[in-house]
């Protein structure tokens, strides 16, 4: 014969305790999942941003090397390359960092036999890739990487100090003030507008390349010197960049 047992206070307390335990365990599990999801998504986002910047840096490096052919070879007047922007932005313009070249403490612009131009400095213009708070800029033939934490000269322009010769080559970007943002690849065409090359033999000369009004902090205290040279070879290539 089966007897029915009437639940007592202990049974009710046990049931309440089990429900509370289940609720607490479930809450802990859901909280853990939420925390892991947030940290995981943040880590993934940070990784994607870092990878995008590395890709942008490599792409700009390849593009700069391609563009610099107009300095290396007199017969090349045009170069084309592509950047995958991936929601980044590219800006161009004719105003940027200014560079002054001095020989024995006198700018080469002061001598009409050198470069008969109005300004004493060469304006490097602007061609830069921006993503988040990072910028990778093509400056005079070199590359600059800049962020809110500071900047570095990733690759210097073509300054070469040999035993008896100073070689200076710069690219001036004279492009329209424009910008473009895209998730796709964008083609860029660099065309030579003017190329000037001068070689002088002043004998035992001190040559200095200094940066005036730098567009990026990375240029700070980045002057270049070559002392006691017999020959000075300077090439300035003015280009337009279209896209």
ABEGO torsion letter per residue (X at the ends): XBBBBBBBAAAAAAAAAAAAAAAAAAAAAAAAAAAAAAAAAAAAAAAAAAAAAAAAAAAAAAAAAAAAAAAABAABABBBBBBBAGGBBBBBBABBBBBBBBBGGBBAAABAABBBBABABBBAEBBBBBBEABBBBBBGGBBBBBBAAEBBBABBBBBBBBAABBBBBBBBBBBBBBBBBBABBBBBBBBBABBBBBBBBAEGBBBBBBBBGBABAAABGABBBBBGBABBBBBBBBBBBBX
